[in-house]
Amino acid sequence: ANGAMSAAKQLKTNPRELAQKILDHLDLDGIASKVDIAGPGFINITLAEPFLAQQLANTSDNKTEQPQTVVIDYSSPNLAKEMHVGHLRSTIIGDCLARLLEYQGHQVIRQNHMGDWGTQFGMLIAELELQLSHGDQAELALSDLEVFYQQSKKHFDADPDFADTARAYVVKLQSSDANCLKLWQQFINVSVAHNSDIYQQLNVGLTAKHIKPESSYNDQLQWIIDDLSNQQLAIESDGAKVVFLDELADKNGDPSPMIVQKSGGGFLYATTDLAALKYRVDTLKADRVLYFIDARQSLHMKQVFTTGKKANYVPSDVSLEHHAFGTMMGSDGKPFKTRTGGTVKLADLLVEAIERAELLVRE
C-alpha cells in the first residue's frame, strides 16, 4: 500500500514516520501474517494463508445477484504475422477475467478482434500469388508466417513493379475482387490455424466462433462516417474526416483529434473500433465492454469511448473499460517490431518452455 507516501506529501511530513503511525493503529489480526515498512514508506502486507484459504472457500457461494452481459475484447492478433511473446498478456489476462466473470454468473461474450484487413494485405496476397505461380501450395508457402512477411516486405521495398501490384491489390481487395478475396482467404485460413494451435496449447477459451475480425465491419464503415458527419461530430480537415474532442483537450485547451477517414477515402482503426462498439451494444446487448489492450493505446481507447457516447452508439449506463498493461520490450529497450525479424515467436517460446520444464521435472 503506497497511500502513506501521498498522504505524507499533503501533510508535509516524513512518509516512513506516517507509515509507522498507521501501523501503530492497524489491526489485521487473522488477516495478515506480517506487516512491515519498506523503502520510502511503502506498507507491505503479507496475507495469512488461513485467511486466503477461507476467502477461497467462500467463493463457492459468490454468485452475482445481478448478472450482466459482459463483452470481452482480448488477444486480437494481427493475422499478417505470427503471434509473439507480446500477445501473451492480452490473451492470458483477458481469458482469466472471462473465466472469473463466468464463474460469478455473468453472461460473457468473448470477442477476438483479429486484424485481417488493411494496406499490408495487398503486399501479402501479391507475394502469395507470386509463390503460388511458382507451383507452391498456400500451406507450404505460409508455413512460416514471419519469414513470409519479411520476404514480402523486402520484395515490396526492392521491386517497384511488385509494390505497384501490391497497392493495386489493396484497392481490389477493398472492392471485393474475387481473385484477391480468394488469395486473402487462403492467407487468413492458414493464419487462424496458427493462432488456434497456440490457444489450445495455452488452454485459452478462444475458439473460431469468437473471431469477429476487422473485415466483418467493412460494410458499416461508410455509414459510421456519414452518421458522424450528419451529427456534425466529424468535420473535414485537410481533406480528412476528423472528430475533435474537447473532452480530451491538451493543457493548451486544444481538442484531441481522432481521424476517422483519410483524405484518400480510407478508413482507420478508429472507424472499425466505433463500428465494433456499436455492434457490441446493439447486437450483443452488452452491459459492460472490457478491452485488454496495452497502455500505448490508452488515448485511442479514450477517443473511441468518448466518440461512441457522444454519437449515441453507447447508452450512458453501459460501462466501457480499457484494462491496460505494459509493453514487452526487446533488448534495446524498445517494443518488439515483427517486420525487422527481432521477435520471439510465441510458438517457439512455448516449445522451449515445455523443454525447460521437462528438464526440471526430470531433475
C-alpha positions in Angstrom: 0.0 0.0 0.0 1.5 3.3 -1.1 -1.0 5.7 0.5 1.3 6.8 3.3 3.6 8.5 0.8 1.0 10.6 -1.0 -0.7 11.4 2.4 2.7 12.5 3.8 3.3 14.8 0.9 0.0 16.6 1.6 0.7 16.7 5.3 4.4 17.8 4.7 5.7 15.1 7.0 8.1 12.1 6.7 6.4 9.2 4.9 8.1 6.5 6.8 7.1 8.1 10.1 3.5 8.4 8.9 3.6 4.8 7.7 4.7 3.7 11.2 1.8 5.7 12.8 -0.6 3.9 10.5 0.9 0.5 11.6 0.5 1.5 15.3 -3.2 1.8 14.7 -3.6 -1.1 12.3 -5.4 -4.3 13.4 -5.1 -7.0 10.8 -5.3 -9.9 13.2 -6.3 -13.1 11.4 -5.9 -11.3 8.0 -2.1 -10.6 7.8 0.8 -12.8 8.9 3.3 -9.9 8.6 3.2 -6.2 8.1 6.3 -4.0 7.6 7.5 -0.8 6.1 9.7 -0.8 3.0 11.7 1.8 1.0 10.5 5.4 1.3 7.2 4.5 3.0 5.5 1.5 1.4 3.4 -0.6 3.7 3.9 -4.3 2.8 1.1 -6.6 4.0 1.6 -10.3 3.8 -1.8 -12.0 3.8 -2.1 -15.0 6.1 -2.6 -18.4 4.4 -5.6 -19.5 6.6 -7.3 -16.2 5.7 -6.7 -16.7 1.9 -7.9 -20.3 2.2 -11.1 -19.2 3.9 -11.7 -16.5 1.2 -11.3 -19.1 -1.5 -13.7 -21.5 0.3 -16.3 -18.7 0.5 -16.2 -18.1 -3.3 -18.3 -21.2 -4.0 -21.3 -19.1 -3.0 -20.1 -15.9 -4.7 -22.7 -15.8 -7.5 -23.9 -12.4 -8.5 -27.5 -11.4 -7.9 -27.4 -9.0 -10.9 -25.9 -10.9 -13.9 -24.7 -8.8 -16.7 -23.8 -9.3 -20.4 -20.1 -8.7 -20.5 -18.3 -8.4 -23.8 -14.5 -9.0 -23.5 -12.2 -7.9 -26.3 -8.9 -9.8 -25.9 -5.9 -11.4 -27.7 -6.8 -9.8 -31.1 -3.6 -10.7 -33.0 -2.7 -9.3 -36.4 -3.2 -12.1 -39.0 -0.4 -10.7 -41.2 2.1 -12.0 -38.6 2.6 -14.9 -36.2 1.8 -14.3 -32.5 4.8 -13.3 -30.5 5.5 -13.0 -26.7 3.9 -9.6 -26.7 0.5 -11.2 -27.3 0.6 -13.3 -24.1 -0.6 -10.6 -21.8 -3.8 -9.6 -23.5 -4.6 -13.3 -24.2 -4.0 -14.6 -20.7 -5.4 -11.7 -18.7 -8.5 -11.5 -20.9 -9.1 -15.2 -20.5 -8.7 -15.1 -16.7 -11.2 -12.3 -16.4 -13.6 -14.1 -18.8 -13.5 -17.2 -16.6 -13.9 -15.2 -13.3 -16.9 -13.3 -14.6 -18.5 -16.5 -15.9 -17.9 -18.1 -12.6 -19.7 -15.3 -10.9 -22.8 -15.9 -13.1 -22.4 -13.2 -15.8 -23.0 -13.9 -19.5 -19.6 -13.5 -21.0 -19.2 -13.0 -24.8 -15.6 -13.3 -26.0 -14.6 -11.2 -29.0 -11.3 -11.8 -30.8 -11.0 -8.6 -32.9 -8.3 -10.1 -35.3 -6.5 -7.7 -37.6 -7.3 -9.2 -41.1 -7.6 -6.1 -43.2 -5.6 -3.1 -44.3 -2.8 -2.0 -46.7 -0.3 -4.7 -45.7 -2.6 -7.4 -47.0 -2.2 -6.1 -50.6 1.5 -6.8 -50.2 1.0 -10.2 -48.7 -1.5 -11.5 -51.2 0.7 -10.2 -54.1 3.5 -12.3 -52.6 1.3 -15.3 -52.1 0.1 -15.1 -55.7 3.7 -14.9 -56.9 4.7 -18.0 -54.9 1.6 -20.0 -56.0 2.5 -19.2 -59.6 5.8 -21.0 -59.0 3.9 -24.1 -58.0 3.9 -23.7 -54.2 0.9 -24.7 -52.1 -0.6 -22.0 -49.8 0.0 -24.0 -46.6 3.7 -24.6 -47.5 4.3 -21.0 -48.7 2.8 -19.8 -45.4 4.3 -22.4 -43.1 6.4 -19.7 -41.5 4.3 -16.5 -41.5 7.2 -14.5 -40.0 9.6 -15.3 -42.9 6.8 -14.9 -45.4 6.0 -11.4 -44.1 9.7 -10.4 -44.1 10.1 -11.7 -47.7 7.2 -9.8 -49.0 8.3 -6.6 -47.2 11.8 -7.0 -48.8 10.2 -7.6 -52.2 7.9 -4.6 -51.7 10.9 -2.3 -50.9 13.2 -3.6 -53.7 10.8 -4.0 -56.6 8.7 -1.0 -57.8 6.6 -3.2 -60.1 5.8 -5.6 -57.2 5.0 -2.5 -55.0 2.6 -1.2 -57.6 0.9 -4.6 -57.8 0.6 -4.7 -54.0 -1.0 -1.2 -53.9 -3.4 -2.1 -56.7 -4.4 -5.3 -54.8 -5.3 -3.2 -51.7 -7.9 -1.4 -53.8 -9.1 -4.6 -55.5 -9.4 -6.3 -52.1 -11.5 -3.4 -50.7 -13.6 -3.5 -53.9 -14.3 -7.3 -53.3 -12.4 -8.5 -56.3 -13.0 -12.3 -56.5 -9.3 -13.3 -57.1 -7.9 -11.1 -54.4 -10.6 -12.2 -51.9 -9.7 -15.9 -52.7 -6.0 -15.3 -52.0 -6.8 -13.2 -48.9 -9.0 -16.0 -47.6 -6.2 -18.6 -48.1 -3.9 -16.4 -46.1 -6.4 -15.8 -43.3 -7.2 -19.6 -43.0 -3.6 -20.5 -42.5 -3.0 -17.6 -40.0 -6.1 -18.5 -38.0 -4.9 -22.2 -37.8 -1.6 -21.0 -36.4 -3.3 -19.0 -33.7 -5.8 -21.8 -32.9 -2.9 -24.1 -32.2 -1.4 -21.7 -29.8 -4.7 -21.1 -27.9 -5.1 -24.9 -27.5 -1.6 -25.1 -26.1 -2.2 -22.3 -23.7 -5.6 -23.8 -22.7 -7.3 -20.5 -23.6 -11.0 -20.4 -24.1 -10.9 -18.7 -27.5 -12.2 -20.7 -30.5 -13.1 -19.9 -34.1 -16.7 -18.8 -33.1 -15.2 -15.9 -31.0 -13.4 -14.4 -34.0 -15.0 -11.2 -35.1 -12.3 -9.7 -37.3 -11.9 -6.1 -38.6 -13.1 -7.1 -42.0 -16.5 -8.1 -40.6 -17.3 -4.4 -40.1 -16.4 -3.3 -43.6 -20.0 -2.7 -44.7 -20.6 -0.4 -41.7 -17.7 1.9 -42.0 -19.1 4.4 -44.6 -22.3 4.5 -42.6 -20.3 5.5 -39.5 -18.6 8.3 -41.4 -21.9 9.6 -42.8 -23.6 9.4 -39.4 -20.8 11.2 -37.6 -20.8 13.9 -40.3 -24.6 14.3 -40.1 -24.3 14.8 -36.4 -21.6 17.3 -37.1 -19.2 15.3 -34.9 -16.8 14.5 -37.8 -15.7 17.5 -39.8 -13.4 17.9 -42.8 -9.8 18.9 -42.1 -7.1 18.9 -44.8 -9.3 16.5 -46.8 -9.7 14.0 -44.0 -12.7 13.5 -41.7 -11.8 14.2 -38.1 -13.6 14.2 -34.8 -12.3 16.9 -32.5 -12.9 16.0 -28.8 -12.9 19.0 -26.3 -13.4 16.4 -23.5 -9.8 15.2 -24.1 -8.2 18.6 -24.7 -4.5 19.1 -24.0 -3.0 21.5 -21.5 -3.3 24.3 -24.0 -7.0 23.7 -24.5 -6.6 22.2 -28.0 -9.2 19.4 -28.6 -7.9 15.9 -29.2 -8.2 14.9 -32.9 -9.3 11.5 -34.0 -9.1 10.8 -37.7 -12.0 8.5 -38.9 -11.4 8.7 -42.7 -8.2 9.5 -44.5 -8.1 12.2 -47.3 -7.9 9.4 -49.9 -11.1 7.9 -48.5 -9.5 5.0 -46.5 -10.8 4.0 -43.1 -8.7 3.6 -39.9 -8.7 1.6 -36.6 -10.9 4.3 -35.1 -13.6 3.7 -37.7 -13.5 0.0 -37.2 -13.5 0.3 -33.4 -16.5 2.5 -33.5 -18.4 0.0 -35.7 -17.3 -2.8 -33.3 -18.5 -0.8 -30.3 -21.9 -0.2 -31.9 -22.3 -3.9 -32.8 -21.4 -4.9 -29.2 -24.1 -2.6 -27.8 -26.8 -3.0 -30.4 -26.4 -6.7 -31.3 -24.7 -8.4 -28.4 -26.6 -6.2 -25.9 -23.5 -5.5 -23.7 -23.8 -4.0 -20.2 -20.1 -3.9 -20.0 -17.4 -3.9 -22.6 -13.8 -4.8 -21.4 -10.8 -4.2 -23.6 -7.5 -5.8 -22.8 -5.0 -3.8 -24.9 -1.6 -2.4 -24.0 -1.2 1.0 -22.4 0.1 2.6 -25.7 -3.5 2.6 -26.9 -4.8 4.5 -23.9 -5.5 7.8 -25.7 -7.0 5.9 -28.7 -9.4 4.0 -26.5 -10.5 7.2 -24.6 -11.2 8.8 -28.0 -13.2 5.8 -29.2 -15.2 5.6 -26.0 -15.9 9.4 -25.9 -17.0 9.5 -29.5 -19.2 6.4 -29.1 -21.0 8.0 -26.2 -21.3 11.4 -28.0 -22.7 9.8 -31.1 -25.3 7.8 -29.0 -23.9 4.5 -30.1 -23.5 3.6 -26.4 -26.1 4.4 -23.7 -24.8 6.2 -20.6 -25.4 3.1 -18.4 -23.1 0.8 -20.5 -19.6 0.6 -18.9 -16.7 0.9 -21.4 -13.4 -0.2 -19.8 -9.8 -0.2 -21.1 -7.7 -2.5 -18.9 -4.2 -1.5 -19.9 -1.0 -3.4 -19.3 2.7 -2.7 -20.1 4.7 -3.4 -23.2 7.1 -6.3 -23.9 10.5 -4.8 -24.8 13.4 -6.0 -26.8 17.0 -5.9 -25.5 17.2 -2.4 -27.0 14.5 -1.2 -24.6 12.0 -0.7 -27.4 8.8 -2.6 -28.1 9.2 -5.6 -30.4 8.8 -5.0 -34.2 7.9 -8.0 -36.3 9.0 -6.5 -39.6 12.6 -6.4 -38.6 12.6 -10.1 -37.5 13.6 -9.4 -33.9 10.7 -11.0 -32.2 10.5 -14.4 -30.5 7.6 -16.4 -32.0 5.1 -17.4 -29.3 5.0 -20.9 -30.8 8.8 -21.3 -30.4 8.7 -19.8 -26.9 6.1 -22.4 -25.8 8.2 -25.3 -27.2 11.2 -24.0 -25.3 9.2 -23.6 -22.1 8.0 -27.2 -22.3 11.5 -28.4 -23.0 12.9 -26.5 -20.0 10.1 -27.6 -17.7 10.7 -31.2 -18.7 14.4 -30.9 -17.7 13.4 -29.5 -14.3 10.9 -32.3 -13.7 13.4 -35.0 -14.7 16.0 -33.5 -12.3 
